[in-house]
Amino acid sequence: MHGGCLLALVDAAAERLGIAAGPRRIEGRLTSSVPIETALDLVTERTAEATSLSIRQGGLTLTSGGVIALAEAPPVSSAAIDGVGRALPMSDHCLACGALNPLGLQVALNFDEAGVWTRLTPREPWRTDERLHPALAPVLLDEVSWWLGALVMKEGGLTNRLTVSLHAPDLPLGEALIAGGRFAEVTAIDKRRTFWRTESTLRSASGRLLATGSIVFRGGPEYSERQIPYFRSRTTPETFREMFPAYT
């Protein structure tokens, strides 16, 4: 299951339990892969300040997270990246970048020397009750952040921790969205340089800050062995060499 989708699931469960659907911070930790066709247990704990949840299978915690209401103003962030760049490879069935997924965002990402970004007008499956579905921000920012980590590390990997702050939960209809992040804001957080923190934003085309993401990417050759051949088959040799030079 897509990491951003898991974070959206935590958010949806918290809303069912009474967290107001206003500005909020959603946090998640992915400790194991999560199957999509298996009955799972949802364990919740509610306090006055937050709702904590864990998704378990046979007593094993697969994902844990929580939702906290936000009272502070949105942070000051750098301007959005936009323009012309090199296309990153799309997949077939990913919830974010799957070109053949009828329920997916079908988002095409770009990159250049500065960072990773996309401009999109969300498709019909992501529109509900005259607004955009709240799962859009965590799914999209997780996808952007994964590529930020992979392109800085030059390795495949996975999302380890996710934090997405929804500053404007009612995402606007009828206006293009811009999601992106800068390589300059990707930082190693361990001595072995295996874990990298990425920063990303989601804005309206008019410049309004809608959401921010701070996501930990874990990379290494063990992930590249499975993922790199797939990416190589879906991009040009020139672009692939720039993305993953050690695997050309």
N, C-alpha and C positions, 0 to 999 in steps of 0.2 A: 504494500500500500504506500502511496506517495506520502512523503513526510509532511508536506503542507496540508494534505487531506486529513492526516491524523490530528494535526493541530486544530483544523477546522472542526473535527469531530469532538475534541475536548471543548471547544467553544460552544458548539451546539448543545452538548450535554449540560454545560454550566447554565446556559440560557433556560433550558427546561427545568433546572433546579432553582431558578429565581434570580440569577444575576441579571441586572438590568442591561438591555442591549444598547448601552451608550459607549462612550470612549472607554477602552479597556486594553489591558495587556494580557496576551495569551502566551503561556510558556509550556514547552514540552521537551521531554528527553526520550530519545528512541534507543532502547537497550537491546532490542531484537527486532527482526523482521516480523511484520504483522500479516497473517493470511487474510484473504478477502472473501473466502467462501466457508468460513468456520465460525461456529457460535463462540463468542467471547464474553468474558465477564467484565462488567464496568463497576468499579468500586469508587464511591464518592465520599468526600468529607467536606462539610460546610462550616465556615466560621463567619463572623460578622464582616470580615475584610475580604475573604476570598473563598473560592471553591476549588478543591483539589480532587483530581481524578486519576485513576490508573486503569489501564486495559490489561486484563490478565487472561492467560490460557492455562488451565490445569494448575493454578496457583503461581505460575511464573508471570512476573510483570514484563509486558512487552513494551509498553509506553506509559509514561506518567507525565502529569502536567497540571496546570491550574490556570485560573482566570482571576485577575484583579482589576477592579474598577480604577480608571484613571481620572485624576482630578487636575493634574498639572497641565500646563499648556504644551503644545507640541514642541519638540526640540528644534533648535536652529540647525539646519542641514545644508549641505552644499547643493548647488543647482543640479537639476536633472541632466543626465546625459541623453542626447538624442542626435539623430543625423544618419549618415551613411557609414556602414561598417561591413565587416565580413560576416556572412551568415554562419551561425552555429548549426550543427546537425540536428534535425528533428527525428523523433522516433515514430512508431506506428500507433502505440496504444497508451502512452503516458497521459496522465490526467492533465498535465500542463502542455507538453509539446507534442503530443501524439496526433499526427496529421490525420489518422483514420479513426480516432476516438470520437464517436458521435456526441458524447457528453462532455468532451474535454474543451479546454481553452483553445487548443490548436495554435499555440503561440509560437512565433518564430523569433528567436533571439539573435542579436547582433553583438559583435565585439570589435574593439579597436585597441590602440595602445593605452587608452584611458580606462576602459571598463567594459561592462556588459549592460545591455539595455534592450527594451522592446517598447514599441508603441502599438496599442491594439484597441479595437472597439469590441468589447465582449460579445460573444455569440448568444443566441437565444436561450440555450440551456442555463445560462448564468444570469438570466433576468427573472425575477420573481416579485410579484406584488408591487410593480412599478419601481423597483430598485434592483440593484445588482446583488447577487447572492454574497453573503458575508464570507463564504469560503474562498472567494476570489483572491483576497489579499494574501493569506498564508500560502495558498498553492502557488501563486505567481512569484512571491518573494522568495519562497524556498527554491524554486527553479532558477531564478536569477542568482541566488546566493550559492547554489551548488556549482554553477559555472564559474563564478568568481573564484571560489576556492580551487577548483580543478585547474583553471588556467594560470593561477599564481603558482600552484604547486607542480603543475605539469604532470599530474597523475590523476587517475580515476579515484573515486571515493564515495562517501555517503554522508548524509546529514546526521549529525549526532545530537545537537541541541538546537532548539528553535525558540526565539522570542519575537513575537510580532505585536506591535502596538497599533491598535486601530484608533486613530485620532478623529476620523470622520466616518463612523460606521455605516452611514447611509451613502454608499458609493453612488456617484451621480450617473444617471442615464443620459444618453444622447451626447456624450462627450468622450473623446478618446482618452485613454489612460497611458501613462508613461511609467514604466518600472525599470529600475536600474541601480547600479552600484559601481564604485570606482576601485581599481586595483590598489590605489594608494591607501585605501582604508581597510585592506585585508592584512591582518596581523597574525603571526604565529603566537600561540598561547602556551606552548610547552617547549622544553629544551630540545627535544628530538625533531621539532618542527613537523609533527604529524597532525596536529590539530590547529586549524586556522579560523579566526573569527572574521566574518564578513559583515558589512553594513550595507543596507539597501533601502530604497524608498519607493513608494507608490504615490504618484501625483496625477491630478487631472491635467489635461492639455493646457488649461489656463494657468497652471502653476500651483494650485492649492495642494498642500501636503495632506494626503489621505491616510497613509500608514507607513511605518518604519519597521525594518527587520534587522535583527542581530542574530546571526545563525552560525553555528560551529560546524565546519566541514572537517571530516577525517579522511585523509587520503593515504595512498601508498601503493607499491607494486602489486600487492595481493588483490586490490580492486582493479587496477589497470589491466591485469591479466584477463579478467572477464569482460571489461568494458571497452578497452581501447580498440580491439578488432571491430566492434560494432560501429564505433565512431569513424574509424578509418574507411569503412565501406560506405559512409554517408556524407563524405565531404571531399573536396578536391585535394590532391596531394600538396599543393602549395599552402592551403589553409590548415590542413592537418599537421604539416611540418611546423607551422607557427604555434599550433595548439599544444602538441605533444612531441617536441623535437627528439626526445630520447627513444621514441618508438617508430621513427620513420625508417 
